[in-house]
Amino acid sequence: MSDSPAVPEQPEETETVTPAEVRVRRSPRYFRFMITGAVLFAIVALILTFSFPENPTYDRGSVFGFLLAICVTIGVALGAVVALVLDRTTARRARSVQADRIDVRVTETPDDTSDTQS
């Protein structure tokens, strides 16, 4: 008799390989395009703020705030539209490749050492 603990049995694995044809293409990152549009139009808002003479009713900070809200919204929308157009044009250049889908099923064996007495 040895004092070494019992080694549990390894679960049995069953693999199924299924060949399939998939389409691979590059797609733009929408968030990056939207952030780029927002930054570019924020710069446009800054330029527009200082390109016109100062208004006696509103100070330059208020004018910049209004223009920033409008320009950033337009920039995000235009960035999303540009990304969408690029996504549609890259969809035409998609190519088909062969890929293997591997499904692994693990069948567990009942463990006899799980019955413990207190």
C-alpha positions in Angstrom: 0.0 0.0 0.0 1.3 3.4 -0.9 0.5 6.7 0.8 0.3 8.6 -2.5 -3.1 10.2 -3.3 -5.2 8.6 -6.0 -4.8 10.2 -9.4 -8.2 11.3 -10.8 -9.0 10.0 -14.3 -8.6 12.4 -17.1 -11.8 13.4 -18.9 -12.3 12.0 -22.4 -12.1 14.5 -25.3 -13.8 14.0 -28.6 -12.8 16.3 -31.5 -14.8 16.9 -34.6 -13.2 18.8 -37.5 -15.5 20.3 -40.1 -14.1 22.1 -43.1 -15.9 25.3 -44.1 -15.4 28.2 -46.5 -15.3 31.6 -44.9 -15.1 35.2 -46.2 -12.2 37.3 -44.9 -12.0 41.1 -45.3 -10.6 44.1 -43.5 -13.1 46.4 -41.8 -12.5 49.9 -40.4 -12.7 50.7 -36.7 -15.8 52.9 -36.4 -14.9 54.3 -33.0 -11.5 55.6 -34.2 -13.1 57.3 -37.2 -15.7 58.9 -35.0 -13.1 60.2 -32.5 -11.0 61.5 -35.4 -14.0 63.4 -36.8 -14.8 64.8 -33.4 -11.2 66.0 -32.9 -11.0 67.6 -36.4 -14.3 69.4 -36.0 -13.3 70.6 -32.5 -10.3 72.3 -34.1 -12.7 73.8 -36.7 -14.8 75.1 -33.8 -11.8 76.7 -32.2 -10.8 78.3 -35.6 -14.3 79.6 -36.1 -14.5 81.1 -32.6 -11.5 83.3 -33.2 -12.1 84.1 -36.9 -15.1 86.3 -36.3 -15.2 89.5 -34.2 -16.2 89.2 -30.6 -19.9 89.5 -29.9 -20.9 91.9 -27.1 -23.7 89.6 -26.0 -21.6 86.4 -25.6 -17.9 86.0 -24.6 -15.6 83.8 -26.6 -15.9 80.9 -24.2 -19.6 80.7 -24.7 -19.3 80.9 -28.4 -16.7 78.2 -28.4 -18.9 76.0 -26.2 -21.9 76.3 -28.6 -19.7 75.7 -31.7 -17.9 72.8 -30.0 -21.2 71.1 -29.2 -22.4 71.5 -32.8 -19.1 70.7 -34.6 -18.3 67.6 -32.5 -21.7 66.2 -33.2 -21.3 66.8 -36.9 -17.7 65.4 -36.8 -18.8 62.2 -35.1 -21.6 61.7 -37.6 -19.3 62.4 -40.6 -16.6 60.0 -39.2 -19.2 57.3 -38.9 -20.4 57.9 -42.5 -16.8 57.7 -43.8 -16.2 54.5 -41.9 -19.5 53.0 -43.3 -18.5 54.0 -46.8 -15.1 52.4 -46.4 -16.7 49.3 -44.9 -18.9 48.9 -47.9 -16.0 49.4 -50.4 -13.8 46.8 -48.6 -16.7 44.3 -48.6 -16.2 44.0 -52.4 -12.6 43.0 -51.9 -13.4 40.2 -49.5 -11.9 36.8 -50.4 -12.9 33.3 -49.5 -10.6 30.9 -47.7 -10.8 27.4 -46.4 -11.0 27.1 -42.6 -11.4 24.2 -40.2 -13.9 24.3 -37.4 -12.9 22.2 -34.5 -15.6 21.2 -31.9 -14.2 19.6 -28.8 -16.6 17.7 -26.5 -15.4 16.7 -23.0 -17.1 13.8 -21.3 -16.5 13.7 -17.6 -16.2 10.5 -15.7 -17.9 10.3 -12.3 -15.4 11.0 -9.5 -15.4 8.3 -6.7 -13.3 10.5 -4.3 -16.0 13.2 -4.1 -17.9 11.2 -1.4 -16.4 12.5 1.8 -17.6 11.7 5.3 -17.5 14.3 8.1 
